[in-house]
Amino acid sequence: MEKPGTFKVLEDIQNVVGVPVKFIHVISNPYDVIASSVISHPFDPQKKINDTGAVRNAVQNFFTVAETNERIRKLYGNAVLDISCDQLIFNSRETLRKICIFLDVTCYDSYLNKVERLLNGHSIRSRNLVAWRKEDRDLITTEGAKYSFLQSFTFDDVSSFTH
């Protein structure tokens, strides 16, 4: 858990800069996030990573961060914008416009074009590179159900674009 006063720092920053603090919360399928933190480089994509300890540690770390994100959402309400990682990748132009409007900044077409080319609609399902135990998958499902922003994700999602 955070140290006492962690969120007070955000208030202090807001007071110093005189601009409301806003958060962009990028949400991905938890299985992909957890798998990405387990994968060490270099790795052989032909072999699934089978490291139960690393998976358990990554699950614990992921849900510690999820709890912090949930607290920020409760404290800051409309100052938090949820963005699906897949929306950013597969519908980058509209998603970036949404972010710019949220931040109250100008969003130039040249910027949108560059980002759209960079992201290029490419997403990796890193969950497929890990050998998952049923207990770990069940734990992620159970813990994920505690957070509204994770409830719709499943291991078998082909795309979380609709989230």
C-alpha positions in Angstrom: 0.0 0.0 0.0 1.0 3.6 -0.4 2.8 5.6 2.2 0.7 8.0 4.2 0.4 11.3 2.4 1.1 9.8 -1.0 -2.0 11.5 -2.5 -1.3 14.7 -0.6 1.7 15.2 -2.9 -0.8 15.4 -5.9 -2.7 18.1 -4.1 0.5 20.0 -3.5 1.5 19.7 -7.1 -1.9 21.0 -8.2 -1.6 23.9 -5.8 1.9 24.8 -7.1 1.1 24.7 -10.8 -2.4 26.1 -10.5 -3.9 23.5 -12.9 -6.2 20.7 -12.0 -4.5 17.3 -11.8 -5.9 14.9 -14.4 -5.1 11.2 -14.9 -5.2 9.1 -18.0 -5.7 5.5 -16.9 -4.8 3.1 -19.7 -6.4 -0.2 -19.2 -5.3 -3.5 -20.7 -6.3 -7.1 -20.2 -4.7 -8.1 -16.9 -3.4 -11.4 -18.3 -1.3 -9.5 -20.9 0.0 -7.0 -18.4 1.0 -9.8 -15.9 2.5 -11.9 -18.7 4.5 -8.9 -20.0 6.0 -8.4 -16.6 7.0 -12.1 -16.3 8.6 -12.3 -19.7 12.4 -11.8 -19.6 14.4 -10.8 -22.6 15.6 -12.4 -24.6 13.1 -15.2 -24.7 12.1 -17.9 -27.2 8.6 -17.2 -28.5 8.4 -20.9 -29.4 8.5 -21.9 -25.7 6.0 -20.8 -23.1 7.4 -19.3 -20.0 6.7 -21.6 -17.0 7.7 -19.7 -13.9 5.0 -20.0 -11.2 6.8 -17.8 -8.7 7.3 -15.0 -11.3 3.6 -15.2 -12.2 2.4 -15.1 -8.6 4.7 -12.1 -7.9 3.5 -10.3 -11.1 -0.2 -11.0 -10.1 0.4 -9.5 -6.6 2.2 -6.4 -8.1 -0.6 -5.9 -10.7 -3.4 -5.9 -8.1 -1.4 -3.6 -5.8 -1.3 -1.1 -8.7 -5.0 -1.8 -9.5 -5.9 -0.9 -5.9 -4.0 2.3 -6.1 -5.7 3.1 -9.4 -9.1 2.4 -7.8 -8.3 4.8 -5.0 -7.3 7.5 -7.4 -10.5 7.0 -9.3 -12.5 7.4 -6.1 -10.6 10.5 -5.0 -10.5 12.3 -8.4 -13.7 11.1 -10.1 -14.1 13.0 -13.4 -10.4 13.9 -13.4 -9.7 10.3 -14.4 -10.1 9.2 -18.0 -10.1 5.5 -18.7 -8.6 4.5 -22.0 -8.5 1.0 -23.4 -5.1 0.1 -24.6 -6.7 -1.6 -27.6 -8.7 1.5 -28.4 -5.5 3.5 -28.4 -3.9 1.0 -30.7 -6.7 0.2 -33.1 -8.6 3.5 -33.0 -5.7 5.8 -32.1 -7.0 8.9 -33.9 -10.3 9.1 -32.1 -8.8 7.9 -28.8 -6.2 10.7 -29.0 -8.8 13.3 -29.7 -10.7 12.1 -26.7 -7.5 12.5 -24.6 -6.8 15.9 -26.0 -10.4 17.1 -25.2 -10.0 15.7 -21.7 -6.7 17.5 -21.2 -8.1 20.6 -22.9 -5.2 20.8 -25.3 -5.1 21.2 -29.1 -4.7 18.1 -31.1 -3.2 18.7 -34.5 -3.7 16.4 -37.4 0.1 16.1 -38.0 0.4 14.7 -34.4 -2.5 12.3 -34.9 -1.1 11.1 -38.2 2.3 10.4 -36.6 0.9 8.5 -33.7 -1.5 6.5 -35.9 1.5 5.4 -38.1 3.5 4.5 -35.0 0.8 2.4 -33.4 -0.3 0.9 -36.7 -3.0 -1.3 -35.2 -0.5 -3.8 -33.8 -1.2 -5.5 -30.5 0.6 -8.5 -28.9 -1.3 -10.9 -26.7 1.6 -11.7 -24.4 -0.7 -13.9 -22.3 -0.1 -16.6 -24.9 3.6 -16.7 -24.1 3.1 -17.9 -20.5 2.1 -21.4 -19.2 -0.7 -20.5 -16.9 -1.8 -22.6 -13.9 -5.6 -22.8 -13.4 -5.1 -21.4 -9.9 -3.4 -18.3 -11.2 -6.1 -17.7 -13.9 -8.8 -18.2 -11.3 -7.0 -15.7 -8.9 -6.8 -13.1 -11.6 -10.5 -13.5 -12.4 -11.5 -13.3 -8.8 -9.3 -10.3 -8.0 -10.2 -8.6 -11.3 -13.9 -8.8 -10.4 -13.3 -6.3 -7.5 -12.5 -3.5 -9.9 -15.1 -2.1 -12.4 -12.4 -1.3 -14.9 -11.2 -5.0 -15.0 -14.5 -6.9 -14.7 -15.1 -7.4 -18.4 -11.7 -8.9 -19.2 -11.2 -12.7 -19.6 -8.3 -14.8 -20.5 -9.9 -15.8 -23.8 -10.5 -12.2 -25.0 -9.5 -12.0 -28.7 -9.6 -8.2 -28.4 -10.5 -5.9 -25.6 -11.4 -3.2 -28.1 -14.9 -2.9 -26.8 -13.8 -2.2 -23.2 
